């Protein structure tokens, strides 16, 4: 199950669980602007593709809540 991180780890922009976040296969999480403009849709951590993060149905949020842990790395 995806952790649904709450922020872009490059610019710290808030990303709600239903926002259009971009992730790699390791769940590195970025806002669409950083993914496209800064990283050309390639994860700066692992070199994998950055793709749209799937959404989680709101009915499942209480049972499987999005993460509240913020990740921020110097890119």
N, CA and C atoms as an extended XYZ file, in Angstrom:
225
Properties=species:S:1:pos:R:3:atomname:S:1:resname:S:1:resid:I:1 pbc="F F F"
N         0.843       -1.166        0.000 N   UNK     1
C         0.000        0.000        0.000 CA  UNK     1
C         0.898        1.242        0.000 C   UNK     1
N         0.535        2.235       -0.794 N   UNK     2
C         1.305        3.477       -0.854 CA  UNK     2
C         1.174        4.260        0.450 C   UNK     2
N         2.251        4.931        0.835 N   UNK     3
C         2.206        5.729        2.063 CA  UNK     3
C         1.512        7.065        1.857 C   UNK     3
N         1.411        7.542        0.624 N   UNK     4
C         0.745        8.808        0.309 CA  UNK     4
C         1.372        9.959        1.109 C   UNK     4
N         2.640       10.223        0.860 N   UNK     5
C         3.361       11.270        1.584 CA  UNK     5
C         2.713       12.634        1.365 C   UNK     5
N         2.789       13.504        2.377 N   UNK     6
C         2.026       14.756        2.348 CA  UNK     6
C         2.714       15.954        1.708 C   UNK     6
N         3.947       15.766        1.203 N   UNK     7
C         4.647       16.934        0.669 CA  UNK     7
C         5.620       16.537       -0.443 C   UNK     7
N         6.000       17.548       -1.218 N   UNK     8
C         7.049       17.372       -2.222 CA  UNK     8
C         8.378       17.370       -1.486 C   UNK     8
N         9.186       16.354       -1.717 N   UNK     9
C        10.444       16.287       -0.974 CA  UNK     9
C        11.514       17.221       -1.533 C   UNK     9
N        11.238       17.912       -2.625 N   UNK    10
C        12.192       18.886       -3.161 CA  UNK    10
C        11.872       20.310       -2.696 C   UNK    10
N        10.603       20.720       -2.788 N   UNK    11
C        10.247       22.109       -2.459 CA  UNK    11
C         9.327       22.229       -1.252 C   UNK    11
N         8.927       21.115       -0.654 N   UNK    12
C         8.087       21.045        0.540 CA  UNK    12
C         6.662       21.553        0.321 C   UNK    12
N         6.201       21.626       -0.918 N   UNK    13
C         4.817       21.987       -1.197 CA  UNK    13
C         3.898       20.922       -0.611 C   UNK    13
N         2.808       21.351        0.019 N   UNK    14
C         1.829       20.405        0.553 CA  UNK    14
C         1.143       19.668       -0.591 C   UNK    14
N         0.966       18.372       -0.424 N   UNK    15
C         0.276       17.530       -1.399 CA  UNK    15
C        -0.786       16.728       -0.666 C   UNK    15
N        -2.028       17.053       -0.894 N   UNK    16
C        -3.120       16.283       -0.287 CA  UNK    16
C        -3.149       14.897       -0.914 C   UNK    16
N        -3.757       13.959       -0.232 N   UNK    17
C        -3.790       12.583       -0.723 CA  UNK    17
C        -4.458       12.467       -2.084 C   UNK    17
N        -5.323       13.407       -2.425 N   UNK    18
C        -5.988       13.367       -3.725 CA  UNK    18
C        -5.367       14.332       -4.733 C   UNK    18
N        -4.221       14.942       -4.405 N   UNK    19
C        -3.515       15.827       -5.337 CA  UNK    19
C        -2.783       15.022       -6.395 C   UNK    19
N        -2.386       15.702       -7.446 N   UNK    20
C        -1.632       15.056       -8.517 CA  UNK    20
C        -0.144       15.024       -8.181 C   UNK    20
N         0.222       14.213       -7.239 N   UNK    21
C         1.629       14.040       -6.889 CA  UNK    21
C         2.290       13.097       -7.892 C   UNK    21
N         3.599       13.176       -7.975 N   UNK    22
C         4.385       12.307       -8.837 CA  UNK    22
C         5.271       11.450       -7.947 C   UNK    22
N         5.359       10.139       -8.248 N   UNK    23
C         6.159        9.226       -7.439 CA  UNK    23
C         6.993        8.316       -8.335 C   UNK    23
N         8.033        7.727       -7.741 N   UNK    24
C         8.815        6.679       -8.411 CA  UNK    24
C         8.446        5.351       -7.752 C   UNK    24
N         9.089        4.279       -8.141 N   UNK    25
C         8.751        2.968       -7.583 CA  UNK    25
C         9.139        2.831       -6.107 C   UNK    25
N         9.975        3.735       -5.598 N   UNK    26
C        10.339        3.727       -4.178 CA  UNK    26
C         9.500        4.719       -3.378 C   UNK    26
N         8.499        5.317       -4.026 N   UNK    27
C         7.587        6.286       -3.422 CA  UNK    27
C         8.236        7.616       -3.083 C   UNK    27
N         9.371        7.936       -3.700 N   UNK    28
C         9.868        9.302       -3.600 CA  UNK    28
C         8.756       10.170       -4.187 C   UNK    28
N         8.433       11.268       -3.541 N   UNK    29
C         7.231       12.020       -3.885 CA  UNK    29
C         7.569       13.467       -4.215 C   UNK    29
N         7.037       13.939       -5.345 N   UNK    30
C         7.314       15.291       -5.815 CA  UNK    30
C         6.047       15.936       -6.352 C   UNK    30
N         6.002       17.261       -6.307 N   UNK    31
C         4.899       17.986       -6.925 CA  UNK    31
C         5.099       17.936       -8.443 C   UNK    31
N         4.045       18.136       -9.214 N   UNK    32
C         4.176       18.080      -10.671 CA  UNK    32
C         5.201       19.074      -11.232 C   UNK    32
N         5.287       20.265      -10.635 N   UNK    33
C         6.224       21.270      -11.134 CA  UNK    33
C         7.676       20.813      -10.967 C   UNK    33
N         8.036       20.324       -9.791 N   UNK    34
C         9.412       19.847       -9.576 CA  UNK    34
C         9.697       18.633      -10.452 C   UNK    34
N         8.739       17.706      -10.533 N   UNK    35
C         8.948       16.503      -11.351 CA  UNK    35
C         9.247       16.868      -12.794 C   UNK    35
N         8.513       17.822      -13.339 N   UNK    36
C         8.676       18.184      -14.750 CA  UNK    36
C         9.834       19.146      -14.971 C   UNK    36
N         9.842       20.246      -14.231 N   UNK    37
C        10.783       21.334      -14.507 CA  UNK    37
C        12.180       21.096      -13.943 C   UNK    37
N        12.269       20.535      -12.757 N   UNK    38
C        13.584       20.342      -12.137 CA  UNK    38
C        14.208       19.001      -12.493 C   UNK    38
N        13.367       17.967      -12.611 N   UNK    39
C        13.903       16.614      -12.726 CA  UNK    39
C        13.548       15.891      -14.029 C   UNK    39
N        12.821       16.564      -14.928 N   UNK    40
C        12.478       15.978      -16.230 CA  UNK    40
C        11.857       14.588      -16.087 C   UNK    40
N        11.008       14.436      -15.065 N   UNK    41
C        10.284       13.184      -14.781 CA  UNK    41
C        11.208       11.996      -14.479 C   UNK    41
N        12.404       12.279      -13.952 N   UNK    42
C        13.335       11.234      -13.517 CA  UNK    42
C        13.646       11.484      -12.040 C   UNK    42
N        13.465       10.485      -11.210 N   UNK    43
C        13.699       10.639       -9.772 CA  UNK    43
C        15.170       10.963       -9.508 C   UNK    43
N        15.447       12.048       -8.780 N   UNK    44
C        16.833       12.397       -8.481 CA  UNK    44
C        17.477       11.463       -7.455 C   UNK    44
N        16.671       10.674       -6.755 N   UNK    45
C        17.195        9.758       -5.739 CA  UNK    45
C        17.611        8.418       -6.323 C   UNK    45
N        16.788        7.868       -7.209 N   UNK    46
C        17.051        6.505       -7.684 CA  UNK    46
C        17.165        6.392       -9.203 C   UNK    46
N        16.811        7.450       -9.926 N   UNK    47
C        16.895        7.413      -11.383 CA  UNK    47
C        15.684        6.793      -12.052 C   UNK    47
N        14.667        6.422      -11.267 N   UNK    48
C        13.453        5.828      -11.829 CA  UNK    48
C        12.520        6.875      -12.412 C   UNK    48
N        11.524        6.410      -13.147 N   UNK    49
C        10.520        7.299      -13.738 CA  UNK    49
C         9.641        7.891      -12.651 C   UNK    49
N         9.287        9.167      -12.813 N   UNK    50
C         8.295        9.802      -11.957 CA  UNK    50
C         6.973        9.789      -12.701 C   UNK    50
N         5.974        9.142      -12.098 N   UNK    51
C         4.659        8.988      -12.711 CA  UNK    51
C         3.592        9.494      -11.735 C   UNK    51
N         2.375        9.717      -12.239 N   UNK    52
C         1.290       10.180      -11.375 CA  UNK    52
C         1.001        9.158      -10.282 C   UNK    52
N         0.885        9.671       -9.055 N   UNK    53
C         0.537        8.805       -7.932 CA  UNK    53
C        -0.950        8.470       -8.019 C   UNK    53
N        -1.314        7.202       -7.873 N   UNK    54
C        -2.733        6.849       -7.882 CA  UNK    54
C        -3.446        7.493       -6.698 C   UNK    54
N        -4.714        7.739       -6.857 N   UNK    55
C        -5.497        8.287       -5.756 CA  UNK    55
C        -6.041        7.145       -4.903 C   UNK    55
N        -6.369        7.465       -3.677 N   UNK    56
C        -6.996        6.492       -2.777 CA  UNK    56
C        -8.437        6.928       -2.580 C   UNK    56
N        -9.352        6.010       -2.674 N   UNK    57
C       -10.764        6.336       -2.493 CA  UNK    57
C       -10.978        6.937       -1.103 C   UNK    57
N       -11.668        8.073       -1.026 N   UNK    58
C       -11.909        8.705        0.280 CA  UNK    58
C       -12.552        7.766        1.298 C   UNK    58
N       -13.336        6.814        0.846 N   UNK    59
C       -13.965        5.866        1.774 CA  UNK    59
C       -12.932        5.016        2.512 C   UNK    59
N       -11.723        4.923        1.992 N   UNK    60
C       -10.669        4.111        2.618 CA  UNK    60
C        -9.701        4.920        3.467 C   UNK    60
N        -9.827        6.249        3.472 N   UNK    61
C        -8.871        7.085        4.193 CA  UNK    61
C        -8.854        6.820        5.689 C   UNK    61
N        -9.996        6.557        6.293 N   UNK    62
C       -10.010        6.326        7.743 CA  UNK    62
C        -9.314        5.008        8.071 C   UNK    62
N        -9.559        3.993        7.281 N   UNK    63
C        -8.939        2.685        7.543 CA  UNK    63
C        -7.475        2.648        7.129 C   UNK    63
N        -7.138        3.359        6.060 N   UNK    64
C        -5.772        3.409        5.535 CA  UNK    64
C        -5.389        4.874        5.314 C   UNK    64
N        -5.098        5.606        6.378 N   UNK    65
C        -4.861        7.047        6.246 CA  UNK    65
C        -3.553        7.357        5.525 C   UNK    65
N        -3.540        8.491        4.818 N   UNK    66
C        -2.287        8.947        4.213 CA  UNK    66
C        -1.264        9.259        5.303 C   UNK    66
N        -0.010        9.215        4.958 N   UNK    67
C         1.068        9.510        5.904 CA  UNK    67
C         1.056       10.981        6.302 C   UNK    67
N         1.504       11.269        7.510 N   UNK    68
C         1.693       12.646        7.955 CA  UNK    68
C         3.171       12.983        8.069 C   UNK    68
N         4.031       11.979        7.835 N   UNK    69
C         5.477       12.184        7.936 CA  UNK    69
C         5.996       12.911        6.697 C   UNK    69
N         6.599       14.071        6.943 N   UNK    70
C         7.135       14.878        5.850 CA  UNK    70
C         8.565       14.446        5.549 C   UNK    70
N         8.875       14.345        4.256 N   UNK    71
C        10.221       14.003        3.795 CA  UNK    71
C        10.723       15.186        2.999 C   UNK    71
N        11.902       15.690        3.331 N   UNK    72
C        12.497       16.813        2.607 CA  UNK    72
C        13.984       16.532        2.446 C   UNK    72
N        14.434       16.563        1.186 N   UNK    73
C        15.849       16.283        0.893 CA  UNK    73
C        16.428       17.428        0.077 C   UNK    73
N        17.697       17.718        0.249 N   UNK    74
C        18.340       18.762       -0.557 CA  UNK    74
C        18.604       18.237       -1.971 C   UNK    74
N        17.906       18.755       -2.927 N   UNK    75
C        18.105       18.324       -4.309 CA  UNK    75
C        18.767       19.442       -5.068 C   UNK    75
